[in-house]
């Protein structure tokens, strides 16, 4: 088993380090304009953040991460002390979401109209295990799965920090192995006003978007809603398939290093055109998104966002942009389990950059 990264231990890439403590996290809610920042940085700053997964902390898992994880064979020394401290100090109501959210981070100079760019520089598993859960009334098949009366939490191990391992049958020794692809399910900016949003449904603020393309080398662009942006992160994953059909993916704590940049409003309009957000950029793709409670409408919103991006950035006629999307762009389902469904389009930049503007 790989080394467990307890708070402050092991490699920390950035000079700015933000641990997850009861003073630096919200449990089940997202920041709003009236929340005080737990860290302030200049644009271009790299920050290393210890994120904490909610799996193993929740009421239906006993609200005792030591008991939960040692019950699956984990050494007490490999249970994260910050997870234990959060459960022992903070409370969440039944109306709150499950996620532990770290932040907010004030980014100097960010103003409404600008975009906040969050670039993922490094993702390191903090533990060699994780959990995939299916809860009643949730997931893609509510009322059908899980079959029994109780919720189901499947424990998974990690080998060499690269491979996830699940039992092929209950209690069996055969293992299903699959590659890890760590990313943060929650990346966002604070909303205006004094009401903290629920942590589950995503929106124009980002939040629980669960787009698995947001791995190392990718950037998330979000329209700034309050001065300083007040960015936050959480919901760490080791792996997730598009759709996240059971409700959660392989949930487990990560140490991440992110860079926070500000794209001024004029530059943002020239590069991307007007958009509600979120927008992802990977080395290969530009990825506009669509969000709605109805999956069909989420796909339609995604297509409209993709059309607007193609027209603004490359000057395509609308009917030609529509034809290109149909011929060459995959529309993926981000997730169908977060109250608001998500779709995202993978527009291959190499197809279009040669035509200029």
LINNOR-V29247 format. One record per pair of residues at least 24 apart in sequence whose ideal C-beta (glycine too) atoms are under 10 Angstrom apart, sorted by sequence separation. I is the first residue (numbers start at 1). J is the second residue. If there is no record, write none. Layout:
i->I j->J
i->I j->J
//
This chain:
i->16 j->40
i->56 j->80
i->63 j->87
i->64 j->88
i->130 j->154
i->131 j->155
i->132 j->156
i->185 j->209
i->186 j->210
i->187 j->211
i->286 j->310
i->324 j->348
i->327 j->351
i->328 j->352
i->16 j->41
i->24 j->49
i->27 j->52
i->62 j->87
i->63 j->88
i->130 j->155
i->131 j->156
i->184 j->209
i->185 j->210
i->205 j->230
i->206 j->231
i->207 j->232
i->210 j->235
i->212 j->237
i->233 j->258
i->276 j->301
i->306 j->331
i->16 j->42
i->24 j->50
i->25 j->51
i->28 j->54
i->57 j->83
i->129 j->155
i->130 j->156
i->184 j->210
i->185 j->211
i->206 j->232
i->208 j->234
i->209 j->235
i->279 j->305
i->303 j->329
i->321 j->347
i->14 j->41
i->25 j->52
i->27 j->54
i->53 j->80
i->56 j->83
i->57 j->84
i->129 j->156
i->130 j->157
i->183 j->210
i->184 j->211
i->185 j->212
i->187 j->214
i->205 j->232
i->206 j->233
i->207 j->234
i->208 j->235
i->210 j->237
i->212 j->239
i->231 j->258
i->278 j->305
i->286 j->313
i->324 j->351
i->52 j->80
i->55 j->83
i->63 j->91
i->128 j->156
i->129 j->157
i->130 j->158
i->183 j->211
i->207 j->235
i->212 j->240
i->276 j->304
i->277 j->305
i->303 j->331
i->324 j->352
i->16 j->45
i->18 j->47
i->19 j->48
i->20 j->49
i->21 j->50
i->54 j->83
i->57 j->86
i->58 j->87
i->128 j->157
i->129 j->158
i->183 j->212
i->185 j->214
i->211 j->240
i->212 j->241
i->213 j->242
i->231 j->260
i->275 j->304
i->276 j->305
i->302 j->331
i->15 j->45
i->16 j->46
i->17 j->47
i->18 j->48
i->19 j->49
i->20 j->50
i->27 j->57
i->50 j->80
i->52 j->82
i->53 j->83
i->57 j->87
i->128 j->158
i->182 j->212
i->183 j->213
i->184 j->214
i->210 j->240
i->212 j->242
i->275 j->305
i->279 j->309
i->302 j->332
i->14 j->45
i->15 j->46
i->16 j->47
i->17 j->48
i->18 j->49
i->19 j->50
i->20 j->51
i->21 j->52
i->51 j->82
i->52 j->83
i->56 j->87
i->127 j->158
i->128 j->159
i->181 j->212
i->183 j->214
i->184 j->215
i->189 j->220
i->211 j->242
i->229 j->260
i->275 j->306
i->302 j->333
i->321 j->352
i->14 j->46
i->15 j->47
i->16 j->48
i->17 j->49
i->18 j->50
i->19 j->51
i->20 j->52
i->50 j->82
i->54 j->86
i->128 j->160
i->132 j->164
i->181 j->213
i->182 j->214
i->183 j->215
i->188 j->220
i->193 j->225
i->210 j->242
i->212 j->244
i->273 j->305
i->276 j->308
i->299 j->331
i->302 j->334
i->13 j->46
i->14 j->47
i->15 j->48
i->16 j->49
i->17 j->50
i->18 j->51
i->19 j->52
i->52 j->85
i->54 j->87
i->57 j->90
i->59 j->92
i->125 j->158
i->128 j->161
i->182 j->215
i->183 j->216
i->187 j->220
i->189 j->222
i->192 j->225
i->193 j->226
i->199 j->232
i->210 j->243
i->229 j->262
i->272 j->305
i->275 j->308
i->298 j->331
i->299 j->332
i->314 j->347
i->13 j->47
i->14 j->48
i->52 j->86
i->58 j->92
i->130 j->164
i->132 j->166
i->181 j->215
i->182 j->216
i->188 j->222
i->189 j->223
i->190 j->224
i->191 j->225
i->192 j->226
i->210 j->244
i->228 j->262
i->273 j->307
i->274 j->308
i->275 j->309
i->299 j->333
i->313 j->347
i->13 j->48
i->14 j->49
i->52 j->87
i->57 j->92
i->59 j->94
i->98 j->133
i->129 j->164
i->181 j->216
i->183 j->218
i->187 j->222
i->189 j->224
i->190 j->225
i->191 j->226
i->199 j->234
i->200 j->235
i->273 j->308
i->274 j->309
i->298 j->333
i->310 j->345
i->314 j->349
i->12 j->48
i->125 j->161
i->129 j->165
i->184 j->220
i->189 j->225
i->190 j->226
i->199 j->235
i->272 j->308
i->273 j->309
i->298 j->334
i->309 j->345
i->313 j->349
i->316 j->352
i->11 j->48
i->12 j->49
i->98 j->135
i->124 j->161
i->125 j->162
i->188 j->225
i->189 j->226
i->190 j->227
i->212 j->249
i->272 j->309
i->273 j->310
i->275 j->312
i->298 j->335
i->306 j->343
i->310 j->347
i->314 j->351
i->12 j->50
i->54 j->92
i->60 j->98
i->190 j->228
i->210 j->248
i->220 j->258
i->224 j->262
i->271 j->309
i->273 j->311
i->274 j->312
i->295 j->333
i->298 j->336
i->305 j->343
i->306 j->344
i->307 j->345
i->309 j->347
i->314 j->352
i->59 j->98
i->189 j->228
i->190 j->229
i->191 j->230
i->210 j->249
i->219 j->258
i->224 j->263
i->273 j->312
i->305 j->344
i->306 j->345
i->313 j->352
i->314 j->353
i->316 j->355
i->10 j->50
i->58 j->98
i->189 j->229
i->190 j->230
i->216 j->256
i->219 j->259
i->221 j->261
i->223 j->263
i->272 j->312
i->273 j->313
i->295 j->335
i->302 j->342
i->303 j->343
i->305 j->345
i->306 j->346
i->313 j->353
i->315 j->355
i->9 j->50
i->57 j->98
i->188 j->229
i->189 j->230
i->190 j->231
i->216 j->257
i->224 j->265
i->271 j->312
i->272 j->313
i->288 j->329
i->290 j->331
i->295 j->336
i->301 j->342
i->302 j->343
i->306 j->347
i->314 j->355
i->315 j->356
i->8 j->50
i->188 j->230
i->189 j->231
i->190 j->232
i->219 j->261
i->221 j->263
i->223 j->265
i->270 j->312
i->271 j->313
i->287 j->329
i->298 j->340
i->299 j->341
i->301 j->343
i->302 j->344
i->303 j->345
i->310 j->352
i->314 j->356
i->315 j->357
i->7 j->50
i->54 j->97
i->55 j->98
i->57 j->100
i->83 j->126
i->188 j->231
i->189 j->232
i->269 j->312
i->270 j->313
i->286 j->329
i->289 j->332
i->291 j->334
i->298 j->341
i->299 j->342
i->300 j->343
i->302 j->345
i->314 j->357
i->6 j->50
i->54 j->98
i->82 j->126
i->83 j->127
i->187 j->231
i->188 j->232
i->219 j->263
i->224 j->268
i->285 j->329
i->290 j->334
i->297 j->341
i->298 j->342
i->299 j->343
i->313 j->357
i->5 j->50
i->7 j->52
i->53 j->98
i->54 j->99
i->187 j->232
i->188 j->233
i->223 j->268
i->285 j->330
i->287 j->332
i->289 j->334
i->293 j->338
i->295 j->340
i->296 j->341
i->298 j->343
i->299 j->344
i->312 j->357
i->53 j->99
i->54 j->100
i->80 j->126
i->186 j->232
i->187 j->233
i->188 j->234
i->293 j->339
i->294 j->340
i->295 j->341
i->297 j->343
i->298 j->344
i->299 j->345
i->52 j->99
i->53 j->100
i->54 j->101
i->80 j->127
i->186 j->233
i->187 j->234
i->221 j->268
i->287 j->334
i->291 j->338
i->293 j->340
i->294 j->341
i->295 j->342
i->296 j->343
i->51 j->99
i->52 j->100
i->78 j->126
i->79 j->127
i->185 j->233
i->186 j->234
i->187 j->235
i->292 j->340
i->293 j->341
i->295 j->343
i->51 j->100
i->52 j->101
i->78 j->127
i->184 j->233
i->185 j->234
i->186 j->235
i->291 j->340
i->292 j->341
i->51 j->101
i->52 j->102
i->78 j->128
i->79 j->129
i->130 j->180
i->184 j->234
i->185 j->235
i->186 j->236
i->221 j->271
i->291 j->341
i->292 j->342
i->51 j->102
i->78 j->129
i->184 j->235
i->185 j->236
i->186 j->237
i->221 j->272
i->223 j->274
i->290 j->341
i->291 j->342
i->292 j->343
i->50 j->102
i->183 j->235
i->184 j->236
i->185 j->237
i->223 j->275
i->225 j->277
i->243 j->295
i->290 j->342
i->291 j->343
i->49 j->102
i->74 j->127
i->183 j->236
i->184 j->237
i->223 j->276
i->224 j->277
i->289 j->342
i->290 j->343
i->291 j->344
i->49 j->103
i->74 j->128
i->182 j->236
i->183 j->237
i->221 j->275
i->222 j->276
i->223 j->277
i->280 j->334
i->289 j->343
i->290 j->344
i->74 j->129
i->125 j->180
i->182 j->237
i->183 j->238
i->185 j->240
i->222 j->277
i->223 j->278
i->288 j->343
i->289 j->344
i->290 j->345
i->47 j->103
i->49 j->105
i->73 j->129
i->181 j->237
i->182 j->238
i->183 j->239
i->221 j->277
i->222 j->278
i->223 j->279
i->278 j->334
i->288 j->344
i->289 j->345
i->25 j->82
i->72 j->129
i->123 j->180
i->125 j->182
i->180 j->237
i->181 j->238
i->182 j->239
i->183 j->240
i->220 j->277
i->221 j->278
i->222 j->279
i->287 j->344
i->288 j->345
i->24 j->82
i->47 j->105
i->69 j->127
i->123 j->181
i->124 j->182
i->180 j->238
i->181 j->239
i->182 j->240
i->220 j->278
i->221 j->279
i->287 j->345
i->288 j->346
i->27 j->86
i->72 j->131
i->123 j->182
i->179 j->238
i->180 j->239
i->181 j->240
i->185 j->244
i->220 j->279
i->221 j->280
i->285 j->344
i->286 j->345
i->287 j->346
i->288 j->347
i->20 j->80
i->22 j->82
i->27 j->87
i->45 j->105
i->47 j->107
i->69 j->129
i->122 j->182
i->123 j->183
i->178 j->238
i->179 j->239
i->181 j->241
i->219 j->279
i->220 j->280
i->221 j->281
i->285 j->345
i->286 j->346
i->287 j->347
i->21 j->82
i->25 j->86
i->123 j->184
i->178 j->239
i->219 j->280
i->220 j->281
i->285 j->346
i->286 j->347
i->20 j->82
i->24 j->86
i->27 j->89
i->28 j->90
i->45 j->107
i->69 j->131
i->120 j->182
i->138 j->200
i->218 j->280
i->219 j->281
i->284 j->346
i->285 j->347
i->286 j->348
i->19 j->82
i->20 j->83
i->22 j->85
i->27 j->90
i->28 j->91
i->29 j->92
i->39 j->102
i->44 j->107
i->45 j->108
i->68 j->131
i->120 j->183
i->178 j->241
i->185 j->248
i->218 j->281
i->219 j->282
i->284 j->347
i->285 j->348
i->286 j->349
i->21 j->85
i->22 j->86
i->25 j->89
i->26 j->90
i->27 j->91
i->28 j->92
i->29 j->93
i->38 j->102
i->39 j->103
i->40 j->104
i->41 j->105
i->43 j->107
i->120 j->184
i->185 j->249
i->214 j->278
i->217 j->281
i->218 j->282
i->219 j->283
i->278 j->342
i->280 j->344
i->282 j->346
i->284 j->348
i->285 j->349
i->20 j->85
i->21 j->86
i->22 j->87
i->25 j->90
i->27 j->92
i->28 j->93
i->38 j->103
i->39 j->104
i->40 j->105
i->41 j->106
i->42 j->107
i->43 j->108
i->217 j->282
i->218 j->283
i->221 j->286
i->279 j->344
i->280 j->345
i->284 j->349
i->285 j->350
i->19 j->85
i->20 j->86
i->22 j->88
i->23 j->89
i->26 j->92
i->27 j->93
i->28 j->94
i->29 j->95
i->37 j->103
i->38 j->104
i->39 j->105
i->40 j->106
i->41 j->107
i->42 j->108
i->43 j->109
i->118 j->184
i->183 j->249
i->185 j->251
i->214 j->280
i->216 j->282
i->217 j->283
i->218 j->284
i->221 j->287
i->278 j->344
i->280 j->346
i->281 j->347
i->283 j->349
i->284 j->350
i->286 j->352
i->22 j->89
i->23 j->90
i->28 j->95
i->29 j->96
i->30 j->97
i->37 j->104
i->38 j->105
i->39 j->106
i->40 j->107
i->41 j->108
i->42 j->109
i->43 j->110
i->120 j->187
i->211 j->278
i->213 j->280
i->214 j->281
i->215 j->282
i->216 j->283
i->217 j->284
i->218 j->285
i->220 j->287
i->221 j->288
i->282 j->349
i->21 j->89
i->22 j->90
i->28 j->96
i->29 j->97
i->35 j->103
i->36 j->104
i->37 j->105
i->38 j->106
i->39 j->107
i->40 j->108
i->181 j->249
i->182 j->250
i->209 j->277
i->213 j->281
i->214 j->282
i->219 j->287
i->281 j->349
i->21 j->90
i->27 j->96
i->28 j->97
i->30 j->99
i->35 j->104
i->37 j->106
i->118 j->187
i->181 j->250
i->187 j->256
i->209 j->278
i->211 j->280
i->213 j->282
i->218 j->287
i->220 j->289
i->4 j->74
i->26 j->96
i->27 j->97
i->28 j->98
i->29 j->99
i->31 j->101
i->36 j->106
i->37 j->107
i->61 j->131
i->118 j->188
i->180 j->250
i->182 j->252
i->184 j->254
i->4 j->75
i->6 j->77
i->26 j->97
i->27 j->98
i->28 j->99
i->30 j->101
i->33 j->104
i->43 j->114
i->47 j->118
i->56 j->127
i->116 j->187
i->118 j->189
i->183 j->254
i->187 j->258
i->204 j->275
i->206 j->277
i->207 j->278
i->209 j->280
i->211 j->282
i->213 j->284
i->6 j->78
i->9 j->81
i->27 j->99
i->28 j->100
i->29 j->101
i->31 j->103
i->32 j->104
i->51 j->123
i->61 j->133
i->116 j->188
i->178 j->250
i->180 j->252
i->182 j->254
i->184 j->256
i->204 j->276
i->205 j->277
i->206 j->278
i->213 j->285
i->1 j->74
i->4 j->77
i->6 j->79
i->7 j->80
i->8 j->81
i->26 j->99
i->27 j->100
i->28 j->101
i->30 j->103
i->31 j->104
i->43 j->116
i->44 j->117
i->46 j->119
i->48 j->121
i->53 j->126
i->56 j->129
i->58 j->131
i->60 j->133
i->116 j->189
i->182 j->255
i->183 j->256
i->203 j->276
i->204 j->277
i->205 j->278
i->214 j->287
i->1 j->75
i->4 j->78
i->6 j->80
i->7 j->81
i->8 j->82
i->25 j->99
i->26 j->100
i->27 j->101
i->30 j->104
i->31 j->105
i->43 j->117
i->47 j->121
i->48 j->122
i->50 j->124
i->52 j->126
i->53 j->127
i->55 j->129
i->56 j->130
i->115 j->189
i->164 j->238
i->182 j->256
i->184 j->258
i->203 j->277
i->204 j->278
i->213 j->287
i->3 j->78
i->4 j->79
i->5 j->80
i->6 j->81
i->7 j->82
i->25 j->100
i->26 j->101
i->46 j->121
i->51 j->126
i->55 j->130
i->56 j->131
i->58 j->133
i->60 j->135
i->163 j->238
i->164 j->239
i->203 j->278
i->2 j->78
i->4 j->80
i->6 j->82
i->7 j->83
i->25 j->101
i->26 j->102
i->46 j->122
i->48 j->124
i->50 j->126
i->55 j->131
i->60 j->136
i->162 j->238
i->163 j->239
i->202 j->278
i->211 j->287
i->1 j->78
i->4 j->81
i->24 j->101
i->25 j->102
i->26 j->103
i->53 j->130
i->54 j->131
i->55 j->132
i->56 j->133
i->58 j->135
i->161 j->238
i->7 j->85
i->24 j->102
i->25 j->103
i->26 j->104
i->53 j->131
i->55 j->133
i->211 j->289
i->24 j->103
i->54 j->133
i->110 j->189
i->20 j->100
i->24 j->104
i->112 j->192
i->158 j->238
i->209 j->289
i->20 j->101
i->21 j->102
i->24 j->105
i->72 j->153
i->74 j->155
i->158 j->239
i->20 j->102
i->73 j->155
i->102 j->184
i->107 j->189
i->156 j->238
i->209 j->291
i->19 j->102
i->20 j->103
i->72 j->155
i->74 j->157
i->103 j->186
i->156 j->239
i->206 j->289
i->18 j->102
i->71 j->155
i->72 j->156
i->73 j->157
i->102 j->186
i->103 j->187
i->104 j->188
i->105 j->189
i->106 j->190
i->166 j->250
i->207 j->291
i->18 j->103
i->68 j->153
i->72 j->157
i->101 j->186
i->103 j->188
i->104 j->189
i->105 j->190
i->204 j->289
i->69 j->155
i->99 j->185
i->100 j->186
i->103 j->189
i->104 j->190
i->164 j->250
i->249 j->335
i->18 j->105
i->68 j->155
i->99 j->186
i->101 j->188
i->103 j->190
i->202 j->289
i->204 j->291
i->270 j->357
i->118 j->206
i->164 j->252
i->189 j->277
i->203 j->291
i->242 j->330
i->245 j->333
i->247 j->335
i->249 j->337
i->16 j->105
i->97 j->186
i->188 j->277
i->189 j->278
i->202 j->291
i->243 j->332
i->244 j->333
i->247 j->336
i->248 j->337
i->60 j->150
i->61 j->151
i->116 j->206
i->188 j->278
i->201 j->291
i->242 j->332
i->243 j->333
i->244 j->334
i->245 j->335
i->247 j->337
i->60 j->151
i->123 j->214
i->187 j->278
i->242 j->333
i->243 j->334
i->244 j->335
i->245 j->336
i->246 j->337
i->247 j->338
i->61 j->153
i->123 j->215
i->154 j->246
i->158 j->250
i->201 j->293
i->241 j->333
i->242 j->334
i->243 j->335
i->244 j->336
i->245 j->337
i->58 j->151
i->60 j->153
i->123 j->216
i->187 j->280
i->242 j->335
i->243 j->336
i->244 j->337
i->120 j->214
i->122 j->216
i->152 j->246
i->154 j->248
i->156 j->250
i->158 j->252
i->240 j->334
i->241 j->335
i->242 j->336
i->243 j->337
i->244 j->338
i->58 j->153
i->101 j->196
i->119 j->214
i->120 j->215
i->121 j->216
i->152 j->247
i->153 j->248
i->156 j->251
i->240 j->335
i->118 j->214
i->120 j->216
i->121 j->217
i->151 j->247
i->154 j->250
i->156 j->252
i->56 j->153
i->119 j->216
i->120 j->217
i->55 j->153
i->101 j->199
i->119 j->217
i->120 j->218
i->153 j->251
i->243 j->341
i->244 j->342
i->56 j->155
i->99 j->198
i->100 j->199
i->119 j->218
i->120 j->219
i->243 j->342
i->55 j->155
i->96 j->196
i->97 j->197
i->99 j->199
i->118 j->218
i->119 j->219
i->120 j->220
i->145 j->245
i->146 j->246
i->242 j->342
i->97 j->198
i->98 j->199
i->99 j->200
i->118 j->219
i->119 j->220
i->145 j->246
i->146 j->247
i->242 j->343
i->96 j->198
i->97 j->199
i->98 j->200
i->117 j->219
i->118 j->220
i->119 j->221
i->145 j->247
i->242 j->344
i->95 j->198
i->96 j->199
i->97 j->200
i->117 j->220
i->118 j->221
i->140 j->243
i->235 j->338
i->96 j->200
i->97 j->201
i->116 j->220
i->117 j->221
i->118 j->222
i->139 j->243
i->140 j->244
i->141 j->245
i->115 j->220
i->116 j->221
i->117 j->222
i->139 j->244
i->140 j->245
i->141 j->246
i->142 j->247
i->101 j->207
i->115 j->221
i->116 j->222
i->130 j->236
i->132 j->238
i->139 j->245
i->140 j->246
i->141 j->247
i->14 j->121
i->92 j->199
i->101 j->208
i->115 j->222
i->116 j->223
i->130 j->237
i->132 j->239
i->139 j->246
i->140 j->247
i->13 j->121
i->14 j->122
i->99 j->207
i->114 j->222
i->115 j->223
i->116 j->224
i->130 j->238
i->132 j->240
i->138 j->246
i->139 j->247
i->13 j->122
i->99 j->208
i->114 j->223
i->115 j->224
i->116 j->225
i->129 j->238
i->130 j->239
i->138 j->247
i->139 j->248
i->97 j->207
i->113 j->223
i->114 j->224
i->126 j->236
i->128 j->238
i->137 j->247
i->138 j->248
i->11 j->122
i->13 j->124
i->97 j->208
i->112 j->223
i->113 j->224
i->118 j->229
i->125 j->236
i->127 j->238
i->134 j->245
i->135 j->246
i->136 j->247
i->12 j->124
i->112 j->224
i->113 j->225
i->116 j->228
i->132 j->244
i->134 j->246
i->135 j->247
i->11 j->124
i->111 j->224
i->112 j->225
i->114 j->227
i->116 j->229
i->118 j->231
i->120 j->233
i->123 j->236
i->125 j->238
i->133 j->246
i->134 j->247
i->135 j->248
i->10 j->124
i->110 j->224
i->111 j->225
i->112 j->226
i->115 j->229
i->116 j->230
i->123 j->237
i->132 j->246
i->133 j->247
i->134 j->248
i->109 j->224
i->110 j->225
i->111 j->226
i->112 j->227
i->114 j->229
i->116 j->231
i->118 j->233
i->123 j->238
i->132 j->247
i->133 j->248
i->10 j->126
i->110 j->226
i->111 j->227
i->132 j->248
i->133 j->249
i->9 j->126
i->107 j->224
i->110 j->227
i->111 j->228
i->112 j->229
i->131 j->248
i->132 j->249
i->109 j->227
i->110 j->228
i->111 j->229
i->130 j->248
i->131 j->249
i->132 j->250
i->133 j->251
i->5 j->124
i->7 j->126
i->108 j->227
i->109 j->228
i->110 j->229
i->130 j->249
i->131 j->250
i->132 j->251
i->213 j->332
i->5 j->125
i->6 j->126
i->106 j->226
i->107 j->227
i->108 j->228
i->109 j->229
i->110 j->230
i->130 j->250
i->131 j->251
i->132 j->252
i->212 j->332
i->4 j->125
i->5 j->126
i->6 j->127
i->106 j->227
i->107 j->228
i->108 j->229
i->110 j->231
i->129 j->250
i->130 j->251
i->131 j->252
i->211 j->332
i->213 j->334
i->2 j->124
i->3 j->125
i->4 j->126
i->5 j->127
i->104 j->226
i->106 j->228
i->107 j->229
i->130 j->252
i->212 j->334
i->2 j->125
i->3 j->126
i->4 j->127
i->105 j->228
i->106 j->229
i->107 j->230
i->129 j->252
i->130 j->253
i->211 j->334
i->212 j->335
i->2 j->126
i->3 j->127
i->4 j->128
i->104 j->228
i->105 j->229
i->106 j->230
i->107 j->231
i->128 j->252
i->129 j->253
i->210 j->334
i->211 j->335
i->2 j->127
i->3 j->128
i->4 j->129
i->104 j->229
i->105 j->230
i->106 j->231
i->127 j->252
i->209 j->334
i->210 j->335
i->1 j->127
i->2 j->128
i->104 j->230
i->105 j->231
i->126 j->252
i->127 j->253
i->208 j->334
i->209 j->335
i->210 j->336
i->1 j->128
i->2 j->129
i->103 j->230
i->104 j->231
i->105 j->232
i->125 j->252
i->126 j->253
i->127 j->254
i->208 j->335
i->210 j->337
i->1 j->129
i->103 j->231
i->104 j->232
i->105 j->233
i->125 j->253
i->126 j->254
i->210 j->338
i->102 j->231
i->103 j->232
i->104 j->233
i->124 j->253
i->125 j->254
i->126 j->255
i->208 j->337
i->209 j->338
i->102 j->232
i->103 j->233
i->124 j->254
i->125 j->255
i->126 j->256
i->208 j->338
i->101 j->232
i->102 j->233
i->103 j->234
i->123 j->254
i->124 j->255
i->207 j->338
i->208 j->339
i->209 j->340
i->211 j->342
i->213 j->344
i->53 j->185
i->101 j->233
i->102 j->234
i->122 j->254
i->123 j->255
i->124 j->256
i->202 j->334
i->208 j->340
i->210 j->342
i->211 j->343
i->212 j->344
i->51 j->184
i->101 j->234
i->122 j->255
i->123 j->256
i->124 j->257
i->202 j->335
i->207 j->340
i->209 j->342
i->211 j->344
i->213 j->346
i->51 j->185
i->100 j->234
i->101 j->235
i->102 j->236
i->122 j->256
i->123 j->257
i->208 j->342
i->49 j->184
i->51 j->186
i->99 j->234
i->100 j->235
i->121 j->256
i->122 j->257
i->123 j->258
i->209 j->344
i->99 j->235
i->100 j->236
i->120 j->256
i->121 j->257
i->122 j->258
i->202 j->338
i->97 j->234
i->98 j->235
i->99 j->236
i->120 j->257
i->121 j->258
i->200 j->337
i->201 j->338
i->202 j->339
i->203 j->340
i->97 j->235
i->119 j->257
i->120 j->258
i->121 j->259
i->200 j->338
i->201 j->339
i->202 j->340
i->119 j->258
i->120 j->259
i->199 j->338
i->200 j->339
i->201 j->340
i->202 j->341
i->118 j->258
i->119 j->259
i->200 j->340
i->201 j->341
i->202 j->342
i->118 j->259
i->119 j->260
i->198 j->339
i->201 j->342
i->117 j->259
i->118 j->260
i->119 j->261
i->117 j->260
i->118 j->261
i->116 j->260
i->117 j->261
i->54 j->199
i->116 j->261
i->117 j->262
i->115 j->261
i->116 j->262
i->117 j->263
i->115 j->262
i->116 j->263
i->114 j->262
i->115 j->263
i->98 j->247
i->114 j->263
i->115 j->264
i->185 j->334
i->98 j->248
i->110 j->260
i->114 j->264
i->115 j->265
i->185 j->335
i->110 j->261
i->111 j->262
i->113 j->264
i->114 j->265
i->117 j->268
i->99 j->251
i->108 j->260
i->110 j->262
i->113 j->265
i->114 j->266
i->115 j->267
i->37 j->190
i->98 j->251
i->100 j->253
i->105 j->258
i->107 j->260
i->109 j->262
i->110 j->263
i->111 j->264
i->112 j->265
i->113 j->266
i->114 j->267
i->115 j->268
i->185 j->338
i->102 j->256
i->106 j->260
i->107 j->261
i->108 j->262
i->110 j->264
i->111 j->265
i->114 j->268
i->115 j->269
i->35 j->190
i->105 j->260
i->107 j->262
i->109 j->264
i->113 j->268
i->1 j->157
i->2 j->158
i->30 j->186
i->34 j->190
i->113 j->269
i->115 j->271
i->1 j->158
i->2 j->159
i->31 j->188
i->33 j->190
i->115 j->272
i->1 j->159
i->2 j->160
i->3 j->161
i->30 j->188
i->31 j->189
i->32 j->190
i->33 j->191
i->34 j->192
i->1 j->160
i->2 j->161
i->30 j->189
i->31 j->190
i->32 j->191
i->33 j->192
i->34 j->193
i->35 j->194
i->1 j->161
i->2 j->162
i->30 j->190
i->31 j->191
i->32 j->192
i->33 j->193
i->34 j->194
i->115 j->275
i->118 j->278
i->30 j->191
i->32 j->193
i->33 j->194
i->34 j->195
i->35 j->196
i->116 j->277
i->32 j->194
i->33 j->195
i->34 j->196
i->115 j->277
i->117 j->279
i->119 j->281
i->120 j->282
i->32 j->195
i->33 j->196
i->115 j->278
i->32 j->196
i->115 j->279
i->117 j->281
i->31 j->196
i->32 j->197
i->29 j->195
i->30 j->196
i->31 j->197
i->29 j->196
i->30 j->197
i->28 j->196
i->29 j->197
i->30 j->198
i->29 j->198
i->30 j->199
i->26 j->196
i->28 j->198
i->29 j->199
i->30 j->200
i->83 j->253
i->28 j->199
i->30 j->201
i->82 j->253
i->27 j->199
i->28 j->200
i->30 j->202
i->80 j->252
i->26 j->199
i->30 j->203
i->32 j->205
i->80 j->253
i->31 j->205
i->30 j->205
i->30 j->206
i->30 j->207
i->30 j->208
i->54 j->234
i->53 j->234
i->54 j->235
i->55 j->236
i->51 j->233
i->52 j->234
i->53 j->235
i->54 j->236
i->49 j->232
i->51 j->234
i->52 j->235
i->53 j->236
i->47 j->231
i->49 j->233
i->51 j->235
i->52 j->236
i->53 j->237
i->49 j->234
i->51 j->236
i->53 j->238
i->43 j->229
i->47 j->233
i->50 j->236
i->51 j->237
i->41 j->228
i->49 j->236
i->40 j->228
i->41 j->231
i->35 j->226
i->37 j->228
i->33 j->225
i->34 j->226
i->37 j->229
i->38 j->230
i->39 j->231
i->32 j->225
i->33 j->226
i->37 j->230
i->55 j->248
i->140 j->333
i->32 j->226
i->33 j->227
i->36 j->230
i->37 j->231
i->38 j->232
i->54 j->248
i->31 j->226
i->33 j->228
i->35 j->230
i->37 j->232
i->53 j->248
i->55 j->250
i->56 j->251
i->140 j->335
i->142 j->337
i->34 j->230
i->55 j->251
i->56 j->252
i->140 j->336
i->33 j->230
i->35 j->232
i->53 j->250
i->54 j->251
i->55 j->252
i->56 j->253
i->139 j->336
i->140 j->337
i->32 j->230
i->53 j->251
i->55 j->253
i->139 j->337
i->31 j->230
i->53 j->252
i->54 j->253
i->138 j->337
i->30 j->230
i->31 j->231
i->52 j->252
i->53 j->253
i->138 j->338
i->31 j->232
i->51 j->252
i->52 j->253
i->53 j->254
i->138 j->339
i->30 j->232
i->51 j->253
i->52 j->254
i->135 j->337
i->50 j->253
i->51 j->254
i->134 j->337
i->30 j->234
i->50 j->254
i->51 j->255
i->49 j->254
i->50 j->255
i->51 j->256
i->26 j->232
i->49 j->255
i->50 j->256
i->25 j->232
i->27 j->234
i->48 j->255
i->49 j->256
i->24 j->232
i->26 j->234
i->48 j->256
i->49 j->257
i->25 j->234
i->47 j->256
i->48 j->257
i->49 j->258
i->47 j->257
i->48 j->258
i->46 j->257
i->47 j->258
i->46 j->258
i->47 j->259
i->20 j->233
i->45 j->258
i->46 j->259
i->47 j->260
i->20 j->234
i->45 j->259
i->46 j->260
i->18 j->233
i->44 j->259
i->45 j->260
i->43 j->259
i->44 j->260
i->45 j->261
i->43 j->260
i->44 j->261
i->41 j->259
i->42 j->260
i->43 j->261
i->44 j->262
i->41 j->260
i->43 j->262
i->42 j->262
i->43 j->263
i->39 j->260
i->20 j->253
i->19 j->255
i->17 j->255
i->18 j->256
i->17 j->257
i->18 j->258
i->16 j->257
i->97 j->338
i->13 j->255
i->14 j->256
i->16 j->258
i->97 j->339
i->12 j->255
i->13 j->256
i->14 j->257
i->11 j->255
i->13 j->257
i->14 j->258
i->16 j->260
i->10 j->255
i->12 j->257
i->14 j->259
i->9 j->255
i->11 j->257
i->5 j->253
i->7 j->255
i->4 j->253
i->5 j->254
i->5 j->255
//
